[in-house]
Amino acid sequence: MKVHMNAAARAGASEDEILDAVFIAALIGQTKILASSLRTFRQFEGDQSPE
């Protein structure tokens, strides 16, 4: 998941767009991975913060 988030960011996707994609994938896939995906996003979001 983090690999895909980083690739999306490199391609110019905003954090909001990446989060939208996580939500859409969770709805389409109807899986139980939403919680782990959101944890991964929070890590990704922290990694993207300017220092």
All heavy atoms as atom14 arrays in JSON, in Angstrom:
{
  "sequence": "MKVHMNAAARAGASEDEILDAVFIAALIGQTKILASSLRTFRQFEGDQSPE",
  "atom14_mask": [
    [1, 1, 1, 1, 1, 1, 1, 1, 0, 0, 0, 0, 0, 0],
    [1, 1, 1, 1, 1, 1, 1, 1, 1, 0, 0, 0, 0, 0],
    [1, 1, 1, 1, 1, 1, 1, 0, 0, 0, 0, 0, 0, 0],
    [1, 1, 1, 1, 1, 1, 1, 1, 1, 1, 0, 0, 0, 0],
    [1, 1, 1, 1, 1, 1, 1, 1, 0, 0, 0, 0, 0, 0],
    [1, 1, 1, 1, 1, 1, 1, 1, 0, 0, 0, 0, 0, 0],
    [1, 1, 1, 1, 1, 0, 0, 0, 0, 0, 0, 0, 0, 0],
    [1, 1, 1, 1, 1, 0, 0, 0, 0, 0, 0, 0, 0, 0],
    [1, 1, 1, 1, 1, 0, 0, 0, 0, 0, 0, 0, 0, 0],
    [1, 1, 1, 1, 1, 1, 1, 1, 1, 1, 1, 0, 0, 0],
    [1, 1, 1, 1, 1, 0, 0, 0, 0, 0, 0, 0, 0, 0],
    [1, 1, 1, 1, 0, 0, 0, 0, 0, 0, 0, 0, 0, 0],
    [1, 1, 1, 1, 1, 0, 0, 0, 0, 0, 0, 0, 0, 0],
    [1, 1, 1, 1, 1, 1, 0, 0, 0, 0, 0, 0, 0, 0],
    [1, 1, 1, 1, 1, 1, 1, 1, 1, 0, 0, 0, 0, 0],
    [1, 1, 1, 1, 1, 1, 1, 1, 0, 0, 0, 0, 0, 0],
    [1, 1, 1, 1, 1, 1, 1, 1, 1, 0, 0, 0, 0, 0],
    [1, 1, 1, 1, 1, 1, 1, 1, 0, 0, 0, 0, 0, 0],
    [1, 1, 1, 1, 1, 1, 1, 1, 0, 0, 0, 0, 0, 0],
    [1, 1, 1, 1, 1, 1, 1, 1, 0, 0, 0, 0, 0, 0],
    [1, 1, 1, 1, 1, 0, 0, 0, 0, 0, 0, 0, 0, 0],
    [1, 1, 1, 1, 1, 1, 1, 0, 0, 0, 0, 0, 0, 0],
    [1, 1, 1, 1, 1, 1, 1, 1, 1, 1, 1, 0, 0, 0],
    [1, 1, 1, 1, 1, 1, 1, 1, 0, 0, 0, 0, 0, 0],
    [1, 1, 1, 1, 1, 0, 0, 0, 0, 0, 0, 0, 0, 0],
    [1, 1, 1, 1, 1, 0, 0, 0, 0, 0, 0, 0, 0, 0],
    [1, 1, 1, 1, 1, 1, 1, 1, 0, 0, 0, 0, 0, 0],
    [1, 1, 1, 1, 1, 1, 1, 1, 0, 0, 0, 0, 0, 0],
    [1, 1, 1, 1, 0, 0, 0, 0, 0, 0, 0, 0, 0, 0],
    [1, 1, 1, 1, 1, 1, 1, 1, 1, 0, 0, 0, 0, 0],
    [1, 1, 1, 1, 1, 1, 1, 0, 0, 0, 0, 0, 0, 0],
    [1, 1, 1, 1, 1, 1, 1, 1, 1, 0, 0, 0, 0, 0],
    [1, 1, 1, 1, 1, 1, 1, 1, 0, 0, 0, 0, 0, 0],
    [1, 1, 1, 1, 1, 1, 1, 1, 0, 0, 0, 0, 0, 0],
    [1, 1, 1, 1, 1, 0, 0, 0, 0, 0, 0, 0, 0, 0],
    [1, 1, 1, 1, 1, 1, 0, 0, 0, 0, 0, 0, 0, 0],
    [1, 1, 1, 1, 1, 1, 0, 0, 0, 0, 0, 0, 0, 0],
    [1, 1, 1, 1, 1, 1, 1, 1, 0, 0, 0, 0, 0, 0],
    [1, 1, 1, 1, 1, 1, 1, 1, 1, 1, 1, 0, 0, 0],
    [1, 1, 1, 1, 1, 1, 1, 0, 0, 0, 0, 0, 0, 0],
    [1, 1, 1, 1, 1, 1, 1, 1, 1, 1, 1, 0, 0, 0],
    [1, 1, 1, 1, 1, 1, 1, 1, 1, 1, 1, 0, 0, 0],
    [1, 1, 1, 1, 1, 1, 1, 1, 1, 0, 0, 0, 0, 0],
    [1, 1, 1, 1, 1, 1, 1, 1, 1, 1, 1, 0, 0, 0],
    [1, 1, 1, 1, 1, 1, 1, 1, 1, 0, 0, 0, 0, 0],
    [1, 1, 1, 1, 0, 0, 0, 0, 0, 0, 0, 0, 0, 0],
    [1, 1, 1, 1, 1, 1, 1, 1, 0, 0, 0, 0, 0, 0],
    [1, 1, 1, 1, 1, 1, 1, 1, 1, 0, 0, 0, 0, 0],
    [1, 1, 1, 1, 1, 1, 0, 0, 0, 0, 0, 0, 0, 0],
    [1, 1, 1, 1, 1, 1, 1, 0, 0, 0, 0, 0, 0, 0],
    [1, 1, 1, 1, 1, 1, 1, 1, 1, 0, 0, 0, 0, 0]
  ],
  "atom14_positions": [
    [[0.82, -1.18, 0.0], [0.0, 0.0, 0.0], [0.87, 1.26, 0.0], [0.62, 2.18, -0.76], [-0.92, -0.03, 1.22], [-1.84, 1.14, 1.34], [-3.14, 1.25, 0.13], [-4.12, -0.16, 0.52], [0.0, 0.0, 0.0], [0.0, 0.0, 0.0], [0.0, 0.0, 0.0], [0.0, 0.0, 0.0], [0.0, 0.0, 0.0], [0.0, 0.0, 0.0]],
    [[1.89, 1.26, 0.83], [2.74, 2.45, 0.91], [3.48, 2.71, -0.41], [3.66, 3.85, -0.79], [3.73, 2.3, 2.07], [4.41, 3.6, 2.41], [5.0, 3.58, 3.78], [5.52, 4.95, 4.1], [5.97, 5.09, 5.44], [0.0, 0.0, 0.0], [0.0, 0.0, 0.0], [0.0, 0.0, 0.0], [0.0, 0.0, 0.0], [0.0, 0.0, 0.0]],
    [[3.85, 1.64, -1.09], [4.52, 1.79, -2.4], [3.59, 2.52, -3.36], [4.01, 3.43, -4.08], [4.92, 0.41, -2.97], [5.37, 0.51, -4.4], [6.0, -0.23, -2.11], [0.0, 0.0, 0.0], [0.0, 0.0, 0.0], [0.0, 0.0, 0.0], [0.0, 0.0, 0.0], [0.0, 0.0, 0.0], [0.0, 0.0, 0.0], [0.0, 0.0, 0.0]],
    [[2.32, 2.14, -3.37], [1.35, 2.76, -4.27], [1.09, 4.21, -3.87], [0.95, 5.08, -4.74], [0.04, 1.98, -4.28], [0.19, 0.61, -4.84], [0.53, 0.36, -6.14], [0.05, -0.61, -4.25], [0.6, -0.95, -6.34], [0.32, -1.56, -5.2], [0.0, 0.0, 0.0], [0.0, 0.0, 0.0], [0.0, 0.0, 0.0], [0.0, 0.0, 0.0]],
    [[1.04, 4.48, -2.57], [0.83, 5.86, -2.12], [2.0, 6.74, -2.53], [1.81, 7.87, -3.0], [0.65, 5.9, -0.6], [-0.66, 5.32, -0.15], [-0.78, 5.38, 1.65], [-2.33, 4.51, 1.9], [0.0, 0.0, 0.0], [0.0, 0.0, 0.0], [0.0, 0.0, 0.0], [0.0, 0.0, 0.0], [0.0, 0.0, 0.0], [0.0, 0.0, 0.0]],
    [[3.22, 6.24, -2.37], [4.4, 7.01, -2.77], [4.43, 7.24, -4.28], [4.77, 8.33, -4.73], [5.68, 6.32, -2.31], [5.91, 6.46, -0.82], [5.59, 7.48, -0.24], [6.44, 5.43, -0.2], [0.0, 0.0, 0.0], [0.0, 0.0, 0.0], [0.0, 0.0, 0.0], [0.0, 0.0, 0.0], [0.0, 0.0, 0.0], [0.0, 0.0, 0.0]],
    [[4.05, 6.23, -5.05], [4.02, 6.37, -6.51], [2.98, 7.41, -6.92], [3.22, 8.22, -7.82], [3.73, 5.03, -7.17], [0.0, 0.0, 0.0], [0.0, 0.0, 0.0], [0.0, 0.0, 0.0], [0.0, 0.0, 0.0], [0.0, 0.0, 0.0], [0.0, 0.0, 0.0], [0.0, 0.0, 0.0], [0.0, 0.0, 0.0], [0.0, 0.0, 0.0]],
    [[1.83, 7.39, -6.26], [0.79, 8.37, -6.56], [1.27, 9.79, -6.24], [1.04, 10.73, -7.01], [-0.48, 8.04, -5.78], [0.0, 0.0, 0.0], [0.0, 0.0, 0.0], [0.0, 0.0, 0.0], [0.0, 0.0, 0.0], [0.0, 0.0, 0.0], [0.0, 0.0, 0.0], [0.0, 0.0, 0.0], [0.0, 0.0, 0.0], [0.0, 0.0, 0.0]],
    [[1.95, 9.94, -5.11], [2.48, 11.25, -4.73], [3.51, 11.73, -5.75], [3.51, 12.91, -6.14], [3.08, 11.2, -3.33], [0.0, 0.0, 0.0], [0.0, 0.0, 0.0], [0.0, 0.0, 0.0], [0.0, 0.0, 0.0], [0.0, 0.0, 0.0], [0.0, 0.0, 0.0], [0.0, 0.0, 0.0], [0.0, 0.0, 0.0], [0.0, 0.0, 0.0]],
    [[4.38, 10.83, -6.19], [5.39, 11.2, -7.2], [4.73, 11.6, -8.51], [5.24, 12.43, -9.25], [6.38, 10.07, -7.44], [7.43, 9.94, -6.36], [8.56, 9.0, -6.75], [8.09, 7.68, -7.16], [7.85, 6.67, -6.35], [8.03, 6.81, -5.06], [7.43, 5.51, -6.82], [0.0, 0.0, 0.0], [0.0, 0.0, 0.0], [0.0, 0.0, 0.0]],
    [[3.57, 11.0, -8.79], [2.85, 11.31, -10.03], [2.03, 12.6, -9.91], [1.42, 13.04, -10.87], [1.93, 10.15, -10.41], [0.0, 0.0, 0.0], [0.0, 0.0, 0.0], [0.0, 0.0, 0.0], [0.0, 0.0, 0.0], [0.0, 0.0, 0.0], [0.0, 0.0, 0.0], [0.0, 0.0, 0.0], [0.0, 0.0, 0.0], [0.0, 0.0, 0.0]],
    [[2.04, 13.2, -8.7], [1.37, 14.48, -8.53], [0.06, 14.44, -7.77], [-0.61, 15.46, -7.65], [0.0, 0.0, 0.0], [0.0, 0.0, 0.0], [0.0, 0.0, 0.0], [0.0, 0.0, 0.0], [0.0, 0.0, 0.0], [0.0, 0.0, 0.0], [0.0, 0.0, 0.0], [0.0, 0.0, 0.0], [0.0, 0.0, 0.0], [0.0, 0.0, 0.0]],
    [[-0.33, 13.28, -7.25], [-1.58, 13.19, -6.49], [-1.42, 13.88, -5.14], [-0.38, 13.78, -4.5], [-1.96, 11.73, -6.28], [0.0, 0.0, 0.0], [0.0, 0.0, 0.0], [0.0, 0.0, 0.0], [0.0, 0.0, 0.0], [0.0, 0.0, 0.0], [0.0, 0.0, 0.0], [0.0, 0.0, 0.0], [0.0, 0.0, 0.0], [0.0, 0.0, 0.0]],
    [[-2.47, 14.57, -4.73], [-2.45, 15.21, -3.42], [-2.79, 14.18, -2.35], [-3.27, 13.08, -2.66], [-3.47, 16.35, -3.37], [-4.79, 15.83, -3.39], [0.0, 0.0, 0.0], [0.0, 0.0, 0.0], [0.0, 0.0, 0.0], [0.0, 0.0, 0.0], [0.0, 0.0, 0.0], [0.0, 0.0, 0.0], [0.0, 0.0, 0.0], [0.0, 0.0, 0.0]],
    [[-2.57, 14.52, -1.09], [-2.93, 13.61, 0.0], [-4.43, 13.34, 0.0], [-4.87, 12.22, 0.26], [-2.48, 14.18, 1.35], [-0.98, 14.11, 1.54], [-0.53, 14.62, 2.89], [-1.37, 14.98, 3.72], [0.7, 14.64, 3.12], [0.0, 0.0, 0.0], [0.0, 0.0, 0.0], [0.0, 0.0, 0.0], [0.0, 0.0, 0.0], [0.0, 0.0, 0.0]],
    [[-5.23, 14.36, -0.29], [-6.69, 14.18, -0.35], [-7.07, 13.2, -1.46], [-7.96, 12.36, -1.28], [-7.4, 15.51, -0.57], [-7.42, 16.39, 0.67], [-7.25, 15.85, 1.79], [-7.62, 17.61, 0.52], [0.0, 0.0, 0.0], [0.0, 0.0, 0.0], [0.0, 0.0, 0.0], [0.0, 0.0, 0.0], [0.0, 0.0, 0.0], [0.0, 0.0, 0.0]],
    [[-6.42, 13.3, -2.6], [-6.71, 12.38, -3.71], [-6.33, 10.95, -3.35], [-7.05, 10.0, -3.69], [-5.99, 12.82, -4.98], [-6.53, 14.11, -5.55], [-5.68, 14.68, -6.66], [-4.44, 14.57, -6.61], [-6.27, 15.27, -7.59], [0.0, 0.0, 0.0], [0.0, 0.0, 0.0], [0.0, 0.0, 0.0], [0.0, 0.0, 0.0], [0.0, 0.0, 0.0]],
    [[-5.22, 10.79, -2.67], [-4.78, 9.45, -2.26], [-5.75, 8.87, -1.26], [-6.16, 7.7, -1.36], [-3.34, 9.49, -1.71], [-2.36, 9.85, -2.84], [-2.96, 8.16, -1.06], [-0.96, 10.18, -2.38], [0.0, 0.0, 0.0], [0.0, 0.0, 0.0], [0.0, 0.0, 0.0], [0.0, 0.0, 0.0], [0.0, 0.0, 0.0], [0.0, 0.0, 0.0]],
    [[-6.19, 9.68, -0.3], [-7.16, 9.21, 0.69], [-8.48, 8.85, 0.02], [-9.1, 7.83, 0.35], [-7.37, 10.26, 1.77], [-8.26, 9.87, 2.94], [-7.74, 8.6, 3.63], [-8.37, 11.0, 3.93], [0.0, 0.0, 0.0], [0.0, 0.0, 0.0], [0.0, 0.0, 0.0], [0.0, 0.0, 0.0], [0.0, 0.0, 0.0], [0.0, 0.0, 0.0]],
    [[-8.91, 9.64, -0.95], [-10.13, 9.31, -1.7], [-9.99, 7.95, -2.38], [-10.94, 7.15, -2.39], [-10.43, 10.38, -2.76], [-10.98, 11.66, -2.18], [-11.41, 11.66, -1.0], [-11.0, 12.68, -2.91], [0.0, 0.0, 0.0], [0.0, 0.0, 0.0], [0.0, 0.0, 0.0], [0.0, 0.0, 0.0], [0.0, 0.0, 0.0], [0.0, 0.0, 0.0]],
    [[-8.83, 7.69, -2.96], [-8.6, 6.41, -3.63], [-8.67, 5.25, -2.64], [-9.21, 4.18, -2.96], [-7.25, 6.41, -4.34], [0.0, 0.0, 0.0], [0.0, 0.0, 0.0], [0.0, 0.0, 0.0], [0.0, 0.0, 0.0], [0.0, 0.0, 0.0], [0.0, 0.0, 0.0], [0.0, 0.0, 0.0], [0.0, 0.0, 0.0], [0.0, 0.0, 0.0]],
    [[-8.17, 5.45, -1.42], [-8.25, 4.4, -0.39], [-9.72, 4.11, -0.07], [-10.14, 2.95, 0.01], [-7.48, 4.82, 0.89], [-7.79, 3.9, 2.05], [-5.99, 4.84, 0.61], [0.0, 0.0, 0.0], [0.0, 0.0, 0.0], [0.0, 0.0, 0.0], [0.0, 0.0, 0.0], [0.0, 0.0, 0.0], [0.0, 0.0, 0.0], [0.0, 0.0, 0.0]],
    [[-10.51, 5.17, 0.1], [-11.93, 4.98, 0.42], [-12.68, 4.3, -0.72], [-13.49, 3.4, -0.49], [-12.6, 6.32, 0.75], [-12.21, 6.89, 2.08], [-11.98, 8.24, 2.23], [-12.05, 6.08, 3.2], [-11.63, 8.78, 3.45], [-11.69, 6.61, 4.43], [-11.49, 7.96, 4.56], [0.0, 0.0, 0.0], [0.0, 0.0, 0.0], [0.0, 0.0, 0.0]],
    [[-12.41, 4.7, -1.95], [-13.07, 4.09, -3.1], [-12.7, 2.62, -3.22], [-13.55, 1.76, -3.45], [-12.74, 4.86, -4.39], [-13.41, 6.24, -4.35], [-13.18, 4.08, -5.63], [-12.92, 7.2, -5.41], [0.0, 0.0, 0.0], [0.0, 0.0, 0.0], [0.0, 0.0, 0.0], [0.0, 0.0, 0.0], [0.0, 0.0, 0.0], [0.0, 0.0, 0.0]],
    [[-11.42, 2.31, -3.04], [-10.97, 0.91, -3.12], [-11.63, 0.07, -2.03], [-12.01, -1.08, -2.27], [-9.45, 0.84, -2.99], [0.0, 0.0, 0.0], [0.0, 0.0, 0.0], [0.0, 0.0, 0.0], [0.0, 0.0, 0.0], [0.0, 0.0, 0.0], [0.0, 0.0, 0.0], [0.0, 0.0, 0.0], [0.0, 0.0, 0.0], [0.0, 0.0, 0.0]],
    [[-11.78, 0.64, -0.84], [-12.42, -0.1, 0.25], [-13.88, -0.39, -0.08], [-14.38, -1.49, 0.19], [-12.33, 0.69, 1.55], [0.0, 0.0, 0.0], [0.0, 0.0, 0.0], [0.0, 0.0, 0.0], [0.0, 0.0, 0.0], [0.0, 0.0, 0.0], [0.0, 0.0, 0.0], [0.0, 0.0, 0.0], [0.0, 0.0, 0.0], [0.0, 0.0, 0.0]],
    [[-14.57, 0.57, -0.68], [-15.97, 0.36, -1.06], [-16.11, -0.68, -2.17], [-16.98, -1.55, -2.11], [-16.6, 1.67, -1.51], [-16.87, 2.68, -0.42], [-17.3, 4.02, -1.02], [-17.94, 2.18, 0.53], [0.0, 0.0, 0.0], [0.0, 0.0, 0.0], [0.0, 0.0, 0.0], [0.0, 0.0, 0.0], [0.0, 0.0, 0.0], [0.0, 0.0, 0.0]],
    [[-15.26, -0.58, -3.17], [-15.34, -1.5, -4.3], [-14.93, -2.9, -3.88], [-15.58, -3.88, -4.23], [-14.46, -1.01, -5.47], [-15.05, 0.26, -6.05], [-14.31, -2.08, -6.54], [-14.16, 0.96, -7.06], [0.0, 0.0, 0.0], [0.0, 0.0, 0.0], [0.0, 0.0, 0.0], [0.0, 0.0, 0.0], [0.0, 0.0, 0.0], [0.0, 0.0, 0.0]],
    [[-13.84, -3.0, -3.13], [-13.32, -4.31, -2.73], [-14.11, -4.96, -1.62], [-14.04, -6.16, -1.43], [0.0, 0.0, 0.0], [0.0, 0.0, 0.0], [0.0, 0.0, 0.0], [0.0, 0.0, 0.0], [0.0, 0.0, 0.0], [0.0, 0.0, 0.0], [0.0, 0.0, 0.0], [0.0, 0.0, 0.0], [0.0, 0.0, 0.0], [0.0, 0.0, 0.0]],
    [[-14.87, -4.17, -0.87], [-15.64, -4.68, 0.26], [-14.78, -5.59, 1.13], [-15.17, -6.7, 1.47], [-16.9, -5.39, -0.22], [-17.85, -4.48, -0.94], [-19.1, -5.18, -1.41], [-19.26, -6.38, -1.24], [-19.99, -4.44, -2.01], [0.0, 0.0, 0.0], [0.0, 0.0, 0.0], [0.0, 0.0, 0.0], [0.0, 0.0, 0.0], [0.0, 0.0, 0.0]],
    [[-13.61, -5.08, 1.47], [-12.69, -5.87, 2.28], [-12.58, -5.31, 3.68], [-13.09, -4.23, 3.98], [-11.28, -5.88, 1.64], [-10.78, -4.54, 1.64], [-11.3, -6.42, 0.23], [0.0, 0.0, 0.0], [0.0, 0.0, 0.0], [0.0, 0.0, 0.0], [0.0, 0.0, 0.0], [0.0, 0.0, 0.0], [0.0, 0.0, 0.0], [0.0, 0.0, 0.0]],
    [[-11.88, -6.01, 4.51], [-11.69, -5.6, 5.9], [-10.35, -4.9, 6.1], [-9.88, -4.82, 7.21], [-11.78, -6.82, 6.81], [-13.12, -7.49, 6.77], [-13.16, -8.7, 7.67], [-14.51, -9.38, 7.56], [-14.61, -10.53, 8.42], [0.0, 0.0, 0.0], [0.0, 0.0, 0.0], [0.0, 0.0, 0.0], [0.0, 0.0, 0.0], [0.0, 0.0, 0.0]],
    [[-9.76, -4.41, 5.04], [-8.43, -3.8, 5.17], [-8.48, -2.29, 5.32], [-7.44, -1.64, 5.34], [-7.51, -4.17, 3.99], [-8.04, -3.58, 2.69], [-7.32, -5.66, 3.88], [-6.97, -3.47, 1.64], [0.0, 0.0, 0.0], [0.0, 0.0, 0.0], [0.0, 0.0, 0.0], [0.0, 0.0, 0.0], [0.0, 0.0, 0.0], [0.0, 0.0, 0.0]],
    [[-9.67, -1.7, 5.44], [-9.76, -0.25, 5.53], [-8.96, 0.27, 6.73], [-8.22, 1.25, 6.61], [-11.21, 0.21, 5.62], [-11.42, 1.73, 5.69], [-10.79, 2.43, 4.49], [-12.88, 2.06, 5.79], [0.0, 0.0, 0.0], [0.0, 0.0, 0.0], [0.0, 0.0, 0.0], [0.0, 0.0, 0.0], [0.0, 0.0, 0.0], [0.0, 0.0, 0.0]],
    [[-9.08, -0.37, 7.87], [-8.36, 0.11, 9.06], [-6.86, 0.1, 8.84], [-6.17, 1.08, 9.15], [-8.72, -0.74, 10.27], [0.0, 0.0, 0.0], [0.0, 0.0, 0.0], [0.0, 0.0, 0.0], [0.0, 0.0, 0.0], [0.0, 0.0, 0.0], [0.0, 0.0, 0.0], [0.0, 0.0, 0.0], [0.0, 0.0, 0.0], [0.0, 0.0, 0.0]],
    [[-6.33, -0.98, 8.28], [-4.88, -1.03, 8.05], [-4.47, -0.05, 6.96], [-3.39, 0.56, 7.03], [-4.42, -2.45, 7.71], [-4.98, -2.87, 6.48], [0.0, 0.0, 0.0], [0.0, 0.0, 0.0], [0.0, 0.0, 0.0], [0.0, 0.0, 0.0], [0.0, 0.0, 0.0], [0.0, 0.0, 0.0], [0.0, 0.0, 0.0], [0.0, 0.0, 0.0]],
    [[-5.33, 0.17, 5.97], [-5.03, 1.14, 4.92], [-4.97, 2.55, 5.5], [-4.11, 3.35, 5.13], [-6.09, 1.09, 3.82], [-6.05, -0.15, 3.17], [0.0, 0.0, 0.0], [0.0, 0.0, 0.0], [0.0, 0.0, 0.0], [0.0, 0.0, 0.0], [0.0, 0.0, 0.0], [0.0, 0.0, 0.0], [0.0, 0.0, 0.0], [0.0, 0.0, 0.0]],
    [[-5.89, 2.86, 6.42], [-5.88, 4.18, 7.03], [-4.66, 4.38, 7.92], [-4.09, 5.48, 7.96], [-7.17, 4.41, 7.81], [-8.42, 4.55, 6.95], [-9.65, 4.65, 7.83], [-8.32, 5.71, 6.0], [0.0, 0.0, 0.0], [0.0, 0.0, 0.0], [0.0, 0.0, 0.0], [0.0, 0.0, 0.0], [0.0, 0.0, 0.0], [0.0, 0.0, 0.0]],
    [[-4.22, 3.33, 8.6], [-2.99, 3.43, 9.4], [-1.8, 3.7, 8.48], [-0.93, 4.53, 8.78], [-2.76, 2.16, 10.22], [-3.62, 2.09, 11.47], [-3.18, 0.98, 12.38], [-3.35, -0.34, 11.79], [-4.47, -1.07, 11.84], [-5.52, -0.6, 12.48], [-4.52, -2.25, 11.28], [0.0, 0.0, 0.0], [0.0, 0.0, 0.0], [0.0, 0.0, 0.0]],
    [[-1.75, 3.0, 7.36], [-0.67, 3.2, 6.39], [-0.71, 4.62, 5.85], [0.33, 5.27, 5.7], [-0.78, 2.19, 5.23], [-0.71, 0.87, 5.77], [0.33, 2.38, 4.22], [0.0, 0.0, 0.0], [0.0, 0.0, 0.0], [0.0, 0.0, 0.0], [0.0, 0.0, 0.0], [0.0, 0.0, 0.0], [0.0, 0.0, 0.0], [0.0, 0.0, 0.0]],
    [[-1.92, 5.13, 5.58], [-2.05, 6.5, 5.08], [-1.54, 7.5, 6.11], [-0.86, 8.46, 5.77], [-3.49, 6.83, 4.7], [-3.65, 8.25, 4.24], [-3.24, 8.62, 2.97], [-4.17, 9.21, 5.07], [-3.36, 9.94, 2.55], [-4.3, 10.53, 4.66], [-3.89, 10.89, 3.39], [0.0, 0.0, 0.0], [0.0, 0.0, 0.0], [0.0, 0.0, 0.0]],
    [[-1.86, 7.3, 7.38], [-1.4, 8.21, 8.43], [0.13, 8.23, 8.48], [0.72, 9.29, 8.64], [-1.98, 7.81, 9.8], [-3.48, 7.98, 9.91], [-3.94, 9.38, 9.78], [-3.7, 10.06, 11.04], [-3.77, 11.35, 11.21], [-4.06, 12.12, 10.21], [-3.55, 11.89, 12.37], [0.0, 0.0, 0.0], [0.0, 0.0, 0.0], [0.0, 0.0, 0.0]],
    [[0.76, 7.06, 8.33], [2.23, 7.01, 8.28], [2.74, 7.77, 7.06], [3.67, 8.55, 7.15], [2.71, 5.56, 8.17], [2.84, 4.85, 9.46], [3.41, 3.46, 9.21], [3.14, 2.82, 8.2], [4.21, 3.0, 10.14], [0.0, 0.0, 0.0], [0.0, 0.0, 0.0], [0.0, 0.0, 0.0], [0.0, 0.0, 0.0], [0.0, 0.0, 0.0]],
    [[2.11, 7.51, 5.9], [2.49, 8.17, 4.66], [2.34, 9.68, 4.82], [3.23, 10.44, 4.43], [1.59, 7.66, 3.53], [1.66, 8.5, 2.28], [2.72, 8.36, 1.4], [0.67, 9.43, 2.0], [2.78, 9.14, 0.26], [0.74, 10.21, 0.87], [1.79, 10.06, -0.01], [0.0, 0.0, 0.0], [0.0, 0.0, 0.0], [0.0, 0.0, 0.0]],
    [[1.24, 10.12, 5.39], [0.97, 11.54, 5.59], [2.07, 12.18, 6.45], [2.54, 13.26, 6.15], [-0.4, 11.68, 6.26], [-0.92, 13.06, 6.39], [-2.3, 13.06, 7.02], [-2.57, 12.27, 7.95], [-3.11, 13.87, 6.57], [0.0, 0.0, 0.0], [0.0, 0.0, 0.0], [0.0, 0.0, 0.0], [0.0, 0.0, 0.0], [0.0, 0.0, 0.0]],
    [[2.49, 11.48, 7.49], [3.56, 11.98, 8.34], [4.89, 12.04, 7.62], [5.69, 12.96, 7.82], [0.0, 0.0, 0.0], [0.0, 0.0, 0.0], [0.0, 0.0, 0.0], [0.0, 0.0, 0.0], [0.0, 0.0, 0.0], [0.0, 0.0, 0.0], [0.0, 0.0, 0.0], [0.0, 0.0, 0.0], [0.0, 0.0, 0.0], [0.0, 0.0, 0.0]],
    [[5.14, 11.06, 6.74], [6.39, 11.05, 5.96], [6.44, 12.2, 4.97], [7.53, 12.65, 4.61], [6.53, 9.73, 5.19], [6.75, 8.54, 6.1], [7.06, 8.74, 7.29], [6.61, 7.4, 5.62], [0.0, 0.0, 0.0], [0.0, 0.0, 0.0], [0.0, 0.0, 0.0], [0.0, 0.0, 0.0], [0.0, 0.0, 0.0], [0.0, 0.0, 0.0]],
    [[5.29, 12.68, 4.51], [5.23, 13.74, 3.5], [5.32, 15.14, 4.1], [5.49, 16.09, 3.39], [3.93, 13.63, 2.69], [3.76, 12.31, 1.96], [4.88, 12.05, 0.97], [5.19, 12.91, 0.15], [5.49, 10.9, 1.04], [0.0, 0.0, 0.0], [0.0, 0.0, 0.0], [0.0, 0.0, 0.0], [0.0, 0.0, 0.0], [0.0, 0.0, 0.0]],
    [[5.18, 15.24, 5.41], [5.21, 16.55, 6.07], [6.57, 17.19, 5.93], [7.59, 16.55, 6.12], [4.86, 16.41, 7.55], [3.57, 15.9, 7.7], [0.0, 0.0, 0.0], [0.0, 0.0, 0.0], [0.0, 0.0, 0.0], [0.0, 0.0, 0.0], [0.0, 0.0, 0.0], [0.0, 0.0, 0.0], [0.0, 0.0, 0.0], [0.0, 0.0, 0.0]],
    [[6.58, 18.49, 5.58], [7.87, 19.18, 5.49], [8.52, 19.28, 6.85], [7.86, 19.46, 7.86], [7.51, 20.57, 4.97], [6.04, 20.71, 5.11], [5.46, 19.34, 5.31], [0.0, 0.0, 0.0], [0.0, 0.0, 0.0], [0.0, 0.0, 0.0], [0.0, 0.0, 0.0], [0.0, 0.0, 0.0], [0.0, 0.0, 0.0], [0.0, 0.0, 0.0]],
    [[9.82, 19.14, 6.87], [10.56, 19.19, 8.15], [11.21, 20.53, 8.35], [11.42, 21.29, 7.53], [11.61, 18.09, 8.18], [10.94, 16.74, 8.15], [11.97, 15.61, 8.23], [13.02, 15.8, 8.84], [11.7, 14.58, 7.66], [0.0, 0.0, 0.0], [0.0, 0.0, 0.0], [0.0, 0.0, 0.0], [0.0, 0.0, 0.0], [0.0, 0.0, 0.0]]
  ]
}
